[in-house]
Amino acid sequence: MLGFSTGQLVVILGACSLMMKRSDMIKIARVAGRMTGRAVGRLMLFRRQMDEILEQTAAKQALVKLHS
């Protein structure tokens, strides 16, 4: 990911957290949690829509087989 290893990212995040105020960290964590929740919601919606499309496609294929 962008040329950084996981260990390097952990060290960078650890160093940044030492320089931040406690209140800033709470705000950042709240925003990160909110963004994660929205991303999960969008992924669930996408999966539901894809399942519907695949079901419709499978139903059309079954109907074509029945008519031929």
C-alpha positions in Angstrom: 0.0 0.0 0.0 1.8 3.1 -1.3 5.2 1.5 -0.7 4.8 1.3 3.1 4.8 -1.9 5.1 2.3 -2.6 7.9 5.0 -2.2 10.5 6.0 1.2 9.1 2.4 2.4 9.2 2.0 1.2 12.8 5.1 3.2 13.8 4.0 6.3 11.9 0.5 6.1 13.5 2.0 5.5 16.9 4.2 8.6 16.6 1.3 10.7 15.4 -0.8 9.6 18.3 1.9 10.7 20.7 1.8 14.2 19.3 -2.0 14.6 19.3 -4.3 15.8 22.1 -6.6 13.3 23.7 -9.7 15.3 22.4 -8.3 15.2 18.9 -7.9 11.5 19.0 -11.5 11.1 20.2 -12.7 13.2 17.3 -10.6 11.3 14.8 -11.8 7.9 16.2 -15.5 9.1 16.0 -15.1 10.2 12.3 -13.2 7.0 11.4 -16.0 4.9 13.0 -18.7 6.8 11.2 -16.9 6.4 7.9 -16.4 2.7 8.5 -20.1 2.3 9.2 -21.0 4.1 6.0 -18.7 2.0 4.0 -20.1 -1.2 5.5 -23.6 0.0 4.7 -22.7 0.8 1.1 -21.1 -2.6 0.7 -24.2 -4.4 2.1 -26.4 -2.4 -0.3 -24.1 -3.3 -3.3 -24.2 -7.0 -2.3 -28.0 -7.0 -2.0 -28.3 -5.3 -5.5 -25.8 -7.8 -7.0 -27.8 -10.7 -5.5 -31.0 -9.4 -7.0 -29.3 -9.0 -10.4 -27.9 -12.5 -10.3 -31.3 -13.9 -9.3 -33.0 -12.1 -12.2 -30.3 -13.4 -14.6 -30.7 -17.0 -13.3 -34.5 -16.7 -13.6 -34.2 -15.5 -17.2 -31.8 -18.3 -18.1 -34.2 -20.9 -16.6 -37.1 -19.4 -18.6 -35.1 -19.5 -21.8 -34.3 -23.2 -21.2 -37.9 -24.0 -20.6 -39.0 -22.3 -23.8 -36.4 -24.1 -25.9 
